[in-house]
């Protein structure tokens, strides 16, 4: 009985960790001043890594540890960011083995995004075909979600496939709001609008 109670407490703490990491990421990503953004994400990355290490069987915490790390890499830039994205890639691959449908297929979205944003060989592991395949798998699991539609639209825009990009970006803009993720949704919608203005 006690072990079941402890298990319940551990799960509740892990869930609370997840919500805190998601909320803090949105603050770092969309509210932190430009000069403080990298530091904000670096600190959060330590917290997210600790949470995922303490709950090794939870794909959702692994995914968020990877999301924070790749966001930090994006701010850091240069060759120093490559180790961060390689670590993020490893975490996402592990999350896919544990539960490919965790967080509505977010591991596919995040991994696909890494594959199109990271340089290809010999510098990095970037691969446009692999990126498209993973992003399409994310859309199969979550066809109306804001993130899979946004990132696939962004990928298509980068590939010069403007008509298709517009379609997916508009779908992302029309996505249902996510309870508790208001700040993240607001920031993402602003990014979508910027991409649509490009078109």
C-alpha positions as CSV (number, residue, x, y, z in Angstrom):
1,X,0.0,0.0,0.0
2,X,2.8,2.4,1.0
3,X,4.7,1.7,-2.2
4,X,1.6,2.5,-4.3
5,X,1.2,5.8,-2.4
6,X,4.8,6.6,-3.0
7,X,4.4,5.8,-6.7
8,X,1.4,8.1,-6.8
9,X,3.4,10.9,-5.2
10,X,6.3,10.4,-7.5
11,X,4.0,10.6,-10.6
12,X,2.4,13.8,-9.2
13,X,5.8,15.4,-8.6
14,X,6.8,14.5,-12.2
15,X,3.6,15.9,-13.6
16,X,4.2,19.1,-11.6
17,X,7.8,19.2,-12.9
18,X,6.5,18.9,-16.5
19,X,4.0,21.8,-16.1
20,X,6.6,24.0,-14.5
21,X,9.2,23.3,-17.2
22,X,6.6,24.0,-20.0
23,X,5.6,27.3,-18.3
24,X,9.1,28.4,-17.6
25,X,10.1,27.6,-21.2
26,X,7.4,29.8,-22.5
27,X,8.6,32.6,-20.3
28,X,12.3,32.2,-21.5
29,X,11.2,31.9,-25.1
30,X,8.7,34.6,-25.4
31,X,9.1,37.0,-22.4
32,X,12.8,37.1,-21.4
33,X,14.8,40.1,-22.8
34,X,17.0,39.1,-25.7
35,X,20.2,39.4,-23.7
36,X,18.9,37.1,-20.9
37,X,17.2,34.5,-23.1
38,X,20.2,32.2,-23.5
39,X,20.9,32.3,-19.7
40,X,17.3,31.6,-18.9
41,X,17.2,28.6,-21.2
42,X,20.6,27.3,-19.9
43,X,19.3,27.4,-16.3
44,X,16.0,25.7,-17.3
45,X,17.9,23.0,-19.2
46,X,19.6,22.0,-15.9
47,X,16.3,21.7,-14.2
48,X,14.7,19.8,-17.1
49,X,17.7,17.4,-17.3
50,X,17.4,16.7,-13.5
51,X,13.6,16.1,-13.8
52,X,14.0,13.6,-16.8
53,X,17.0,11.9,-15.1
54,X,14.9,11.4,-11.9
55,X,12.0,9.9,-13.9
56,X,13.8,8.0,-16.6
57,X,10.8,6.1,-17.9
58,X,8.7,9.2,-18.6
59,X,8.9,10.1,-22.3
60,X,7.2,13.5,-21.7
61,X,10.0,14.8,-19.4
62,X,12.6,13.5,-21.9
63,X,10.9,15.4,-24.7
64,X,10.8,18.6,-22.7
65,X,14.4,18.2,-21.6
66,X,15.2,18.0,-25.4
67,X,13.0,20.9,-26.3
68,X,14.6,23.2,-23.7
69,X,18.1,22.0,-24.8
70,X,17.5,22.6,-28.5
71,X,15.9,26.1,-27.7
72,X,19.1,26.9,-25.8
73,X,21.2,25.7,-28.7
74,X,19.3,28.0,-31.0
75,X,20.1,31.0,-28.8
76,X,23.7,29.9,-28.3
77,X,24.5,29.3,-32.0
78,X,27.8,28.3,-33.5
79,X,29.7,25.0,-33.0
80,X,29.0,25.2,-29.2
81,X,25.4,24.5,-29.9
82,X,26.1,21.2,-31.8
83,X,26.8,19.2,-28.6
84,X,23.5,20.4,-27.2
85,X,21.5,19.4,-30.3
86,X,23.2,16.0,-30.4
87,X,22.1,15.5,-26.7
88,X,18.6,16.7,-27.5
89,X,18.4,14.2,-30.5
90,X,19.5,11.3,-28.2
91,X,16.8,12.2,-25.7
92,X,14.1,12.4,-28.4
93,X,15.1,9.0,-29.8
94,X,14.9,7.5,-26.4
95,X,11.5,9.1,-25.8
96,X,10.2,7.6,-29.1
97,X,11.3,4.1,-27.9
98,X,9.5,4.6,-24.6
99,X,6.3,6.1,-26.0
100,X,6.0,7.5,-29.5
101,X,2.6,9.0,-28.8
102,X,3.6,10.9,-25.7
103,X,2.5,14.5,-25.7
104,X,0.6,13.9,-29.0
105,X,3.7,12.8,-30.9
106,X,5.8,15.8,-29.8
107,X,9.1,13.7,-30.1
108,X,8.5,13.3,-33.8
109,X,7.8,17.1,-34.2
110,X,10.9,18.1,-32.2
111,X,13.2,15.5,-33.8
112,X,12.0,16.4,-37.3
113,X,12.6,20.1,-36.5
114,X,16.2,19.3,-35.4
115,X,16.8,17.4,-38.7
116,X,15.9,20.4,-40.8
117,X,17.5,23.1,-38.7
118,X,20.8,21.4,-37.9
119,X,23.5,21.5,-40.7
120,X,24.1,18.3,-42.6
121,X,27.2,16.2,-42.8
122,X,30.2,16.8,-42.1
123,X,29.2,19.4,-39.5
124,X,26.0,18.0,-38.1
125,X,23.3,15.3,-38.7
126,X,20.8,17.4,-40.6
127,X,18.8,15.6,-43.3
128,X,15.8,17.1,-45.1
129,X,14.2,13.8,-46.1
130,X,14.4,12.5,-42.6
131,X,13.0,15.8,-41.3
132,X,9.9,15.6,-43.6
133,X,9.3,11.9,-42.7
134,X,9.3,12.7,-39.0
135,X,7.2,15.8,-39.3
136,X,4.6,13.8,-41.3
137,X,4.6,11.1,-38.6
138,X,3.9,13.9,-36.0
139,X,0.9,15.1,-38.1
140,X,-0.5,11.6,-38.3
141,X,-0.7,11.5,-34.5
142,X,-1.8,15.1,-34.1
143,X,-3.2,16.4,-37.4
144,X,-4.8,19.6,-36.0
145,X,-2.1,20.6,-33.4
146,X,-0.4,24.0,-33.5
147,X,3.2,22.7,-33.2
148,X,3.2,19.9,-35.8
149,X,1.4,22.2,-38.4
150,X,3.7,25.1,-37.6
151,X,6.9,23.3,-37.9
152,X,5.9,21.4,-41.0
153,X,4.8,24.7,-42.5
154,X,8.1,26.3,-41.5
155,X,10.0,23.4,-43.1
156,X,8.0,23.7,-46.3
157,X,8.6,27.4,-46.4
158,X,12.4,26.8,-46.0
159,X,12.2,24.4,-48.9
160,X,10.5,27.0,-51.1
161,X,7.2,25.1,-51.2
162,X,5.2,28.2,-50.5
163,X,1.6,27.1,-51.3
164,X,1.9,24.0,-49.1
165,X,3.6,26.0,-46.4
166,X,0.7,28.5,-46.3
167,X,-1.8,25.7,-45.9
168,X,-0.1,24.2,-42.9
169,X,0.7,27.6,-41.3
170,X,-3.0,28.5,-41.6
171,X,-4.0,25.2,-40.0
172,X,-1.5,25.9,-37.2
173,X,-3.1,29.3,-36.7
174,X,-6.6,27.8,-36.5
175,X,-5.5,25.2,-33.9
176,X,-7.5,24.8,-30.7
177,X,-6.0,26.7,-27.7
178,X,-4.2,24.4,-25.2
179,X,-5.4,24.8,-21.6
180,X,-2.6,26.0,-19.4
181,X,-0.3,26.8,-22.4
182,X,-1.7,30.3,-23.1
183,X,1.7,32.1,-23.2
184,X,3.2,29.4,-25.4
185,X,0.2,29.5,-27.8
186,X,0.3,33.4,-28.0
187,X,4.0,33.3,-28.8
188,X,3.6,30.5,-31.3
189,X,0.8,32.4,-33.1
190,X,3.0,35.5,-33.4
191,X,5.7,33.3,-35.0
192,X,3.1,31.9,-37.4
193,X,1.9,35.4,-38.4
194,X,5.5,36.4,-39.2
195,X,5.9,33.3,-41.5
196,X,2.5,34.1,-43.2
197,X,3.6,37.7,-43.7
198,X,6.8,36.3,-45.4
199,X,4.5,34.6,-47.9
